[in-house]
Amino acid sequence: MSLNFVEMDIRSLRAYVLDNRNDDEAFYVLADRLKASSVSSTVYPCPDTPENLAIMEQAIQEKLGQSIQKQKG
C-alpha cells in the first residue's frame, strides 16, 4: 500500500513522519510543506538592541490581544 503524502493534511503527515522516521520521501514532503507555509510568516529581528526588544514586545502584545479576541469571539 502506497500512501499519497501530497494529499495528506499536515497534521496527519507530521504524525506519519514521527511514526516512520526512516521514510525519507514523507520527510521531504513534510519539509517542503512546512517551508511553503512559512513564506507568509512574519520574521522579527533578534531582540539584541533596545529597539528590537521593543519591536518584539509589541509583536507579543499584538498576538496576545488576537488570542484573547478569538477566545471571546
C-alpha positions in Angstrom: 0.0 0.0 0.0 1.5 3.3 -1.1 0.4 6.5 0.7 -0.2 9.8 -1.1 1.8 12.2 1.1 0.8 15.2 -1.1 -2.9 14.7 -0.3 -2.4 14.2 3.4 -3.1 17.2 5.7 -0.1 18.5 7.6 -1.2 17.1 10.9 -1.5 13.5 9.5 1.7 13.8 7.6 3.6 15.0 10.7 2.2 12.1 12.7 3.2 9.7 9.9 6.7 11.0 9.8 7.1 10.8 13.6 5.9 7.1 13.4 8.0 6.3 10.3 11.3 8.2 10.8 13.1 6.3 8.1 10.6 7.3 5.4 12.7 9.9 3.5 10.0 10.7 1.0 7.4 11.6 3.6 10.0 13.6 5.5 10.9 15.7 2.4 7.2 16.2 1.5 6.6 17.5 5.1 9.7 19.7 5.0 8.6 21.2 1.7 5.1 21.8 3.0 6.4 23.5 6.2 8.7 25.7 4.2 5.9 26.7 1.9 3.6 27.6 4.8 6.3 29.7 6.4 6.7 32.0 3.4 3.8 34.2 4.8 5.2 34.2 8.3 6.5 37.4 9.9 10.1 37.3 10.8 11.2 39.5 13.6 14.7 40.7 14.4 16.7 39.2 17.3 15.9 41.3 20.4 19.5 42.3 20.9 19.0 46.1 21.0 16.5 48.2 22.9 14.7 49.0 19.6 14.5 45.3 18.6 13.3 44.4 22.1 10.5 47.0 21.8 9.5 45.5 18.4 9.4 42.0 19.9 7.4 43.1 22.9 4.9 44.9 20.7 4.5 41.8 18.5 3.9 39.6 21.5 1.3 42.0 22.9 -0.5 42.0 19.5 -0.5 38.2 19.4 -1.8 38.0 22.9 -4.6 40.5 22.0 -5.5 38.4 19.0 -5.7 35.3 21.1 -7.9 37.0 23.6 -10.2 38.3 20.9 -10.5 34.8 19.4 -11.4 33.3 22.8 -14.1 36.0 23.3 -15.5 35.8 19.7 
